[in-house]
Amino acid sequence: MEASVGVRQNPACRCHHSSKTVHVTRTFSSHQPAMPSQHVYLDHLLLQLSKEEFETPSTWLTDHFTIINGGTHAGGLSRNKLIIFPDGTYLELLHWIKKPEDWRDRPGDFALTSLAPTSAEDNHDRIVKALDAISEDSLRVTYSQPIDGGRQTPSGDNLRWKILKALYPASSTPGEFHPRGRTDAPFFCHDVTDRVLRVPYNLPSIVEHPSGATGIAGIEVLVPKDKLQSYMTLYTCIVGASPRRSEGGDQAEFKLRAPGTQDESGVIRIRAATSEDDEGFLRKKGIGISSLIIRSSAGDFQFPVSDYLH
């Protein structure tokens, strides 16, 4: 049985999604002292929805969250809706109008960011230099040069940002634990226009949620047991800070601040597969996001993220 010590049950979350009751199944120690990264912050988690799911979100989503229209991305390939939290993090509900070939059936992904005065170029140079220094243990991951991106909001604002995209050699993608392509390293989204235009976390009507949700408490990345150390090394290069290893040694947590507040932090947890269920998840979904914990004023709760890793 997995521990749930320290996580309060949120009364607002005694509900069902895909005929399953949602419970918190493991604790993210986001409230324990740790050395936060000075380089990067949690930004958002991306979930891909079908046209039907996008246009009519599930009752579970609408019962728990305030959802706003984000707009259409530059080039017209995709559109999004947003669930924005008061700590400046958010969930992106993405619908591909025309899915690029390189996305194929890849599962969900998540993004980190940097704040001024750190630029996308600065962050790229730092990460690539760190990865080059541990090339034999980098899992063959590197990062693109900054890529311009943007979106037009329903109100007509043109948003601009720069993306750092995780790059994986084609030869490293097929295999037992990458059945649908690789998304085992986060991408970065660096704002060029004012961040509050992209993430209007300053508007109470947008960030107040029926569930009392206030931010992302934790994102878990499930990895093969024999690759735990390699992923710890990879993520140390990416976030620019060392993790806290659990007493049992089967997981490590990187504590990162949220971009909209100095009072709240979340964690990225790298967890080794230790059960048949874990191994089955890796074979079906691949290495990557396996759990998402939402911080709430009524008690942290689990978002059924695996239901959206199509």
C-alpha positions in Angstrom: 0.0 0.0 0.0 1.3 3.4 -0.9 1.5 6.0 1.8 -0.8 9.0 2.0 0.5 10.4 5.2 0.4 14.2 5.3 -2.1 14.7 2.5 -5.6 15.7 3.6 -8.6 14.4 1.7 -10.4 17.2 -0.1 -14.1 16.9 0.5 -14.8 18.5 -2.9 -13.0 15.6 -4.5 -15.3 12.7 -3.5 -16.3 12.3 -7.0 -15.9 10.0 -10.1 -14.1 10.3 -13.3 -14.2 7.5 -15.9 -16.2 5.5 -13.2 -13.3 5.7 -10.8 -13.2 7.4 -7.4 -10.3 9.9 -7.2 -8.1 9.6 -4.2 -4.7 10.8 -3.2 -2.4 7.8 -3.5 1.0 9.2 -2.6 2.4 12.2 -0.9 4.5 14.9 -2.6 6.6 16.6 0.1 6.2 20.0 -1.4 5.9 21.6 2.1 9.1 20.1 3.4 12.2 22.3 3.4 14.6 21.8 0.5 16.8 23.8 -1.7 14.7 25.3 -4.6 16.2 25.8 -8.0 17.4 29.3 -8.7 17.2 28.7 -12.5 13.7 27.4 -13.3 10.2 27.3 -12.1 7.2 25.1 -12.7 5.1 26.4 -15.6 2.4 24.1 -16.8 1.3 20.6 -17.6 -0.1 19.8 -21.1 -3.0 17.4 -21.7 -4.2 16.5 -25.1 -7.9 16.2 -25.7 -10.0 15.0 -28.6 -12.3 17.5 -30.3 -15.3 16.2 -28.3 -13.4 16.3 -25.0 -12.1 19.8 -25.8 -15.5 21.3 -26.7 -17.4 19.6 -23.9 -15.0 19.0 -21.0 -15.9 16.2 -18.6 -18.1 16.8 -15.6 -15.2 16.0 -13.4 -13.2 18.9 -14.9 -16.0 21.4 -14.7 -17.0 20.3 -11.2 -13.4 20.9 -10.0 -12.0 23.8 -12.0 -12.7 27.1 -13.7 -11.8 26.6 -17.3 -11.1 29.5 -19.7 -10.6 29.7 -23.4 -6.9 30.3 -24.3 -7.2 30.8 -28.0 -5.6 29.5 -31.2 -1.8 29.0 -31.5 0.2 30.7 -34.2 -0.1 28.7 -37.4 -3.6 27.5 -36.6 -2.5 23.9 -35.8 -3.9 23.9 -32.3 -6.1 25.6 -29.7 -6.3 25.4 -26.0 -8.3 26.0 -22.8 -6.6 26.8 -19.5 -7.0 26.0 -15.8 -5.0 28.7 -14.1 -4.0 28.6 -10.5 -3.2 31.6 -8.2 0.5 30.5 -7.8 1.0 31.2 -11.6 1.1 27.6 -12.7 -1.6 26.1 -14.9 -3.0 23.1 -16.8 -3.3 23.3 -20.6 -6.1 21.4 -22.3 -4.8 21.2 -25.9 -6.7 20.1 -29.0 -4.8 19.6 -32.2 -6.7 20.9 -35.2 -4.0 19.4 -37.3 -1.5 17.3 -35.4 2.1 17.5 -36.6 3.8 14.3 -37.6 6.4 14.5 -34.9 3.6 14.5 -32.2 2.0 11.3 -33.5 0.4 9.7 -30.5 2.8 11.1 -27.9 1.3 11.3 -24.4 1.1 14.5 -22.2 4.1 16.7 -21.4 5.0 19.4 -19.0 6.8 22.7 -19.1 9.2 24.6 -16.9 10.1 28.3 -17.3 12.6 30.9 -16.3 11.9 34.5 -15.2 13.7 37.7 -16.0 16.6 38.5 -16.1 17.3 34.9 -17.2 16.5 34.6 -21.0 15.7 31.5 -23.1 19.1 31.8 -24.6 20.8 31.8 -21.1 18.8 28.8 -20.0 19.6 26.9 -23.2 23.3 27.5 -22.8 23.3 26.4 -19.2 21.3 23.2 -19.8 23.3 22.1 -22.9 26.6 22.8 -21.2 25.5 20.7 -18.2 24.3 17.8 -20.5 27.5 17.9 -22.5 29.5 17.4 -19.4 27.6 14.2 -18.5 27.1 13.0 -22.1 27.5 9.3 -21.2 24.6 9.6 -18.7 22.4 12.1 -20.4 20.0 9.5 -21.8 20.8 11.1 -25.2 18.7 14.2 -24.4 19.6 17.7 -25.5 17.7 20.9 -26.1 16.9 23.0 -29.2 17.8 26.5 -29.7 15.0 28.9 -28.6 12.0 28.5 -31.0 9.5 31.4 -31.4 5.9 30.6 -30.5 2.7 32.5 -29.9 -1.0 32.5 -29.5 -3.9 34.9 -30.1 -6.3 35.2 -27.1 -10.1 35.5 -27.6 -9.7 39.2 -26.6 -7.2 39.7 -29.5 -4.0 39.9 -27.6 -1.0 38.5 -29.4 1.2 36.5 -27.0 4.8 35.6 -27.8 7.2 33.2 -26.1 10.2 31.1 -26.8 10.3 27.3 -26.5 13.2 25.1 -25.6 12.3 21.7 -27.0 13.7 18.5 -25.6 15.4 16.6 -28.5 15.9 12.9 -28.7 17.8 11.0 -31.4 15.4 8.9 -33.5 17.4 5.8 -32.6 16.7 6.3 -28.9 12.9 6.6 -29.3 11.6 3.1 -30.2 11.7 0.5 -27.5 9.9 -1.1 -24.6 9.6 2.1 -22.6 8.9 4.6 -25.4 5.9 3.0 -27.1 4.5 6.3 -28.3 7.5 8.5 -28.6 9.6 10.2 -25.9 8.3 12.9 -23.5 10.5 12.0 -20.6 12.1 15.4 -20.3 10.2 18.7 -19.9 10.2 21.5 -22.4 10.6 25.2 -21.5 8.3 28.1 -22.2 9.9 31.5 -21.8 7.6 34.6 -22.0 8.5 37.4 -24.4 5.3 39.3 -23.8 4.2 39.9 -20.2 3.6 36.6 -18.5 0.2 37.7 -17.0 -1.1 37.9 -20.6 -0.4 34.2 -21.1 -1.2 33.2 -17.5 -3.6 35.8 -16.0 -3.2 34.5 -12.5 -3.9 38.0 -11.2 -7.7 37.7 -12.0 -9.7 36.2 -9.1 -12.6 35.2 -11.4 -10.2 33.0 -13.3 -8.1 31.4 -10.5 -11.0 30.6 -8.0 -11.9 27.0 -8.4 -14.8 24.9 -6.9 -12.3 22.5 -5.5 -10.3 25.2 -3.8 -7.3 24.4 -6.1 -4.4 26.8 -5.7 -1.5 25.2 -7.7 0.5 22.3 -8.7 1.9 20.4 -5.7 3.7 17.7 -7.6 4.4 16.1 -10.9 5.6 12.5 -10.9 7.8 11.0 -13.6 7.9 7.2 -13.5 11.1 5.5 -14.8 12.5 2.0 -15.0 14.3 1.0 -11.8 17.7 0.6 -13.4 17.4 4.1 -14.9 16.6 6.0 -11.8 20.2 7.4 -11.3 20.4 8.4 -15.0 17.1 10.3 -14.7 18.3 12.0 -11.5 21.4 13.1 -13.3 19.4 14.3 -16.3 16.9 16.4 -14.3 19.8 17.8 -12.2 21.2 19.3 -15.4 17.7 20.5 -16.5 16.6 22.3 -13.3 20.1 23.3 -12.1 19.7 21.9 -8.6 20.2 18.6 -6.8 17.3 16.4 -5.7 16.4 15.0 -2.3 16.7 11.2 -2.4 14.1 9.2 -0.4 15.2 7.0 2.5 14.2 3.9 0.5 16.2 5.1 -2.4 13.5 4.5 -5.0 12.6 8.2 -5.7 14.1 11.6 -5.8 12.4 15.0 -5.5 13.4 18.4 -7.1 11.7 21.3 -5.3 10.8 24.2 -7.6 9.0 27.4 -6.9 5.9 28.5 -8.7 6.4 31.6 -10.9 3.6 33.7 -9.4 4.4 33.6 -5.7 7.3 33.2 -3.3 5.2 31.4 -0.8 4.4 28.1 -2.6 6.6 25.4 -4.1 5.9 22.2 -5.9 8.1 19.2 -6.7 9.1 17.1 -9.6 9.4 13.5 -8.3 11.4 10.9 -10.2 10.1 7.5 -9.1 11.5 4.1 -9.9 9.0 1.4 -11.0 8.6 -1.0 -8.1 5.5 -3.0 -8.9 3.8 -4.9 -11.7 1.3 -2.0 -12.1 4.2 0.4 -12.5 5.8 -1.9 -15.1 2.5 -2.2 -16.9 2.2 1.6 -17.0 5.6 2.0 -18.5 4.8 -0.6 -21.2 1.5 1.1 -22.1 2.2 4.8 -21.6 6.0 5.0 -21.6 8.4 6.8 -19.3 7.0 10.1 -18.3 4.2 11.7 -16.3 2.4 9.2 -14.1 0.8 11.3 -11.4 -0.3 14.9 -10.8 -1.1 16.3 -7.4 -3.1 19.5 -7.1 -2.6 21.8 -4.1 -5.9 22.9 -2.6 -7.1 25.0 0.3 -9.3 22.1 1.2 -6.6 19.4 1.0 -4.3 18.3 -1.8 -5.9 15.9 -4.3 -4.9 13.7 -7.2 -5.8 14.7 -10.8 -6.6 11.6 -12.9 -3.8 12.4 -15.3 -3.5 8.9 -16.8 -7.0 9.3 -18.2 -5.7 12.1 -20.4 -2.4 10.5 -21.6 -4.1 9.3 -24.8 
